[in-house]
Amino acid sequence: MNEATRGTGYGQQGPGRAEVSAGAAVSLSGLRKHYGEVRAVDGVDLVIAPGEVVALLGPNGAGKSTTVDMLLGLSNPDSGEARIFGQTPRDAVAAGAVGAMLQEGSLLDDATVGETVAMIASLHRKPMPVAEALRRANVEDLSGRMCTKLSGGQKQRVRFAVALVCDPHLLVLDEPTSAMDVGTRREFWQSMKEFTEAGKTVLFATHYLDEAEEFADRVVLMRSGRIVADGSVAEVRSVVSGRTLTAQVSGATQSAMRTLPGVRGADVRGERVALDCADSDATIRALITTYPQAYDIEIKALGLEEAFLALTGDNEGGTR
Amino acid sequence: MRTAYLALEAKRALRNPRFLMFTVVFPVVIFVIDVAAFGKGAVPDSNGVPYTSLLMVSLAAFGGFMAAMNTGARTAVERASGWQRQLRLTPLKPTGYLVAKGAVGTLVALPPIVLVSLVGVLVEGVHLSGGAWAQVVLGAWVATIPFAVLGLLVGQLATAETMQVFTSGLMIVLGFLGGILIPVQVFPSWLSHISMVLPSYWLSQIGQGALFGNDNLGKAILWLAAWTVVFAFLVVRRYQRDSARV
């Protein structure tokens, strides 16, 4: 299940799904949702084991939010089904097994932070104490403040407290850090660590690749309503073969660099050369021979960002 | 656990400054001004019921139905902001949400009714029997239930921006045509026939029954119950459709 799969996702369907998903925290099978001509979600199969921290990546319109909505039971799939700990989304929500931070979810404009969290807590059967949720989300000091008087980052943290207060086993976060500055994002993920270290499951949609790289055990890449890659960060990264070679080369020209063996593309700015290499071993040998004075040479594996661009970049599917 | 939820919802509704202004202060002020302007003498053919008493029950009813309706209509804001989606991620069922909001709407209808009545007793010297007071305050309060449900319907149909237009329009239709802000007796007969279909007309009959006799009481209760059922049916249908579409 964890090997990186590249392509249309057809190969993931089959009769074995039900057994695979037994005991899973999240199990989506054959999930489809069309809005008229637009195939927002076009056959998604995904199984997440308890305790996994999974990042859901993809460009805008890839179907991330639609998938999240169906997982939470906020919208019904045209076909396929979603299960959370073996239950229907509605039952899992009623049991308080899942907490969520929605992308456009806002807070009440006429209640304090404490009241807002208390209101959600009062509706759940086995909530954690409100003060505990506020502490974990790092907003204790804002408890008495009206929700309208919060900064964007504070609002997100309060919404995190709202998601936490039912004491869920699974957290679903749709772009949780979109309104946060760098410092607040760091703090947010710090609070998240406390949650995941207790063995809980997290599925988060994000467009910050560094967050996925740093905090996720596993990365799921969506494009045009389908999963195009699924695996650990290292596995997904390896989907794009090749490495980047950078060096300082005096007298380098674009055309000369391109003719080096193993080079797919070259970017030359003054002496600074960045080469996209299919075979970096061949390239470095040739480079040293031809330009013995080359220095500051660095060879790096392509990052998640390059993998992301390679897997989601071509538009043959038409994402809307 | 649900009582804690209801208490917080009621607190929110009562705290809203616009609520206090338009539904508590406004009817009291209009009452006092109206008494000063038209409060002399008795209502014709009424065995000497003072105009002041009629104005009191009318403005109590007006304040009550506006408070009930506005509370429900404000759910448009919660719908627009995504708060309703957040609530769908709790065990609260759609019907539970609607019942809670309807209950809070009815609850906050009580302060304006009580306040106008208190001003009637303490400032304007209205005298009524104990039974009549019960009917003017408690009877009129219970009669605001259909308006709380109507407010919910507005909240489901309107957006956060158009909500104000809806409630103002309904205030004019129900307040004036329903004979709360001006007596039905001044209408031409075709118009008074229209007004006798409106729930606000029958709301006004509850309070007025305490002054002029309860010939219409059974009819009023039936009309108000019927409107409650119609509004509730429309709200539930609309809410289900909205849930399915999200």
Interface residues (C-beta under 8 A of the other chain):
Chain A: D69 L72 G73 L74 S75 N76 V93 A94 A95 G96 V98 G99 A100 L102 E104 G105 S106 L107 L108 D109 D110 A111 E115 A118 M119 I120 S122 L123 H124 R125 V162 C166
Chain B: M1 R2 A4 Y5 L8 E9 K11 R12 R15 N16 V77 E78 S81 G82 W83 R85 Q86 L87 R88 L89 T90 P91 L92 A244 V246
